[in-house]
Amino acid sequence: MSDNQNTKNTTKSSRSARSRLHAEQLRRRRAHARRRKAGIAAAITAILLGGGTALAIGTASGGAEDGRVTMPANASGTDGTVIVYGRATAPDTLDVWEDFRCPYCGKLEKADGKAIQRLADTGVYKIHYHMGTFLDGNLGGHGSTEALQAAGAALNEGAARFKAFHDVLYAGQPDERTDGFADQSRLLALAAKVPGLTTPAFVQAVKDRTYAGWAHKVSDAFNRSGVDGTPTLKLNGRPLAVLDGAGNPIAPARYTALVQQSVSGRSQRS
C-alpha cells in the first residue's frame, strides 16, 4: 500500500473516531435536555396541583432567587455570557467551548494550554470562552455549575484572574464521574493557588453562589450555540482540529502551526 493510501486511511480513521466522540457527547446532551424538560413539566404540574397562581421556571439557588441575575464585572458578549481573555486589539478571535467537568477539555489544557495562552498574550488572537454545564445533566451532580459560578467570582476580580483560575481548575480536575467540583472547599483550595484571587469578596461570592444565575445564562448560551462536543475551538469561525482521532490533544507545536496556517489564510483571503 502506498504512503498516500496509508495517509488517506489514517485520515478516515481519525475522522471516524472524532465523529464517534462527538456523537456520544451529543447523545448525552440530548438525554440531558429530555430529562430537563421532564423536570420542568413535573414542576409545572406540582404548581398547578398546589393551586399556584404564578409560574416561575428558575435556575439553581444562589444569585437569582428573586429573578435577578448578578453579573460579574468583565463579562462580555450578548447578555454577558462570554469571557474574553487577551488584547482587545488582537486581529483574530479564538472561540473556545468547554465544560469544566469535561476530561477532554482537561487533557487539552494540560497539553496545549500554555501554547494557547501564549498566542493570546502575544496578540495573535483574543480568546472568547463559552462555558457549558451539560455534563451535570449527563452524569448527575452539579460540579460543572459550581465550577462555573466560582469562575464568575474570579472573572469579577479580572479577566486575568479568571484565566488563572480556569487553568488551575483543569490542573486539579477530578474524575468527571465523581462530581468533585460540587465541593466548594475544593474550589476554594484551588483558587488559593492563584495569587491574589482569594479576597474576602471572592470567597464570599463562591460560598453565597452569587454568580449561579449568571452561570446558568452562560450555559444556556452554550446550549444554543450548536456546538456538539467539547472542547471545540474555532479561529475566526473556522474549526481547529485540536484532538486526534483517539481524542488525544495534538502537540503544542502542531497547534501553533495550525493557528499560523489559519491566520495566514485569512490574510491571503482579505
Secondary structure, DSSP 8 states (H G I E B T S, - for coil): --HHHHHHHHHHHHHHHHHHHHHHHHHHHHHHHHHHHHHHHHHHHHHHHTT-S------SSSS-TTS-----TTEESGGG-EEEES-TT-SEEEEEEEETT-HHHHHHHHHHHHHHHHHHHTTSEEEEEEEE-HHHHHHSSSHHHHHHHHHHHHHHH-HHHHHHHHHHHHHT---TTTTGGG-HHHHHHHHTTSTTT--HHHHHHHHHTTTHHHHHHHHHHHHTS---SSSEEEETTEEE--B-TTS-B--HHHHHHHHHHHHHHHHHH-
